């Protein structure tokens, strides 16, 4: 009987050890798609068009801000480890730009090392009520109210 209890105890300890080891294993997730260099070699700059790029590589997940300016294929690999914040370990961007007539102008590949941190800024119209309390805004409208505009057709 003691032999069965020892086996169960060993099994439980083994399961707990395996669970502890796998809990400390980083998880990697890949998002997006970038074509391989072999697929990009099939595209000839100055010859191929958007239609042939769509056939050879496939449609991109995003395109340029300006209409018909280019195709952008983006792929990134993210590492998540336990309680730590996710970390981008690899990012690839393939940019295919087109001439105004739709012919391929350039094919470029950028990696994470090529990226720059971009400080985003917002251009917002300043509010003319900034610094005014609610009551001051409310009482500031007294005398500006025109009752004639309510009854006009």
N, C-alpha and C positions, 0 to 999 in steps of 0.2 A: 504494500500500500504506500509506503514511503517513497518507493521508486516512481510511482505515478505522480505524486505530488512534486517531486524533484523535476520531472520532465515538464510538467505544466509550468513550474516556476522558471525553468530555463527558457521555455518557449516565450513566456511573457517578457522576460528580460531581453531576449533576442529581438522580439517585435518592437519593444521600446527603443532599443539601440538603433535599429533600422529606421524607425520613425524619427529619432533625433538627428541621425545623419542626413536623411533626406530633407528635413526641415531647414537645414543649414545650406542647402544646395541652391545656388542662384538660378533664377528662372530667366530665360531669354525669350523675347517676343520679337518677331519681325513683322513690320507693317509696310505695306506698299510693294512696289515692283519697279525694278530697273532692268532694262535689257542687258544681255551679256555683250562682251566685246565682239564675240563672233556674230551676233545678230546685228550689231552696229556696223560691222565691216561689210554687211550686205547693202548698206545704204551709201549711195554715191552722191557726194555734194555737187550741186549744180545740175544733176540729172533727175534724181528721184523727186517725187512730189508728195503732198500730204496723203494722197490715196495710197501710194506705194508704201509709205511709212506705216500707215494703218494696217496694210496687208502683211508686211514683214514683221513688225514689232507689236502691233496692237495699239489701240487707242490709249492715250495717256489718262492719268487720273486727274490732271489739271492742265490748263493751257495758260497762255500769257494773259496779262492784264489787258493789253491792247488786243483787240480782236484779230485773230489770225497771225499773231506775232511769233508764236512758237509752241512747242510741246514740252512739257516737263514731267519726267518720270521720277518719282521720289520713293526711296526705300530707306527705312531706318531700323536698326536693331537696338532694343532696349533691354538693359539688365536690371532685374529686380531681385534684391537680396534681403530676405527677412524683413525687418522693420525699416530699412533704409529707403530713402527716396529713390525712385527709378532714375537710372543713368543711361543716357544715349551713348552707346559704345561704338556705333558705326552709322554713318549716314551717307547715302549715295544719291546724287542728283544728276540725271542725264537731261541736258537741254538741247533740243533740236529747234533751231530757228529757221524761218522761211523768208524768202524774198516776197515782195508784194504779189508776184504772180503765182505763188504757192510752191515754188521750187526750193529744195533744201539749201539753205545758206551755210549752216555750220552745225556740227555735232560736237558737244562737249560733255565731259564727265567731271563732276566735282565730288570731293569727299568731305568728310567731317573736318579734316585739317584745313580745307579751303574756305570754310565758313567763317563768317564774322558775326559778332554779337551786334545786333542792330537795336539801338535805343529808339523805341517807338515814342512818338509825341502826338498829342492830340491837339487839333486846332478847333477850339470851341469858342463860340461867341460868348463874350462875357455877359452875365446877367446884369440888368440895370437895377435889380432889387437886392443885390448882394449887400449885406450889412444892415439891411432894414428889417426890423422885427415885423411879425405878423400884424400886430395892431397898427403900427405905423403905415404899413402897406394898405390896410383896410381903411383907416381914416384918411389916408392920402387921396382916396378916390371920391371922398365926399365933395360935392360941388362940381365934379366932372360928369356926373350922371345926367343924361338928357332924357327926360320922360317923353318928349315929343317923338323920339325915334322908335319908341315902343308902339305907338298908335298909328304910325304912318303905314300906308299900304305898300 
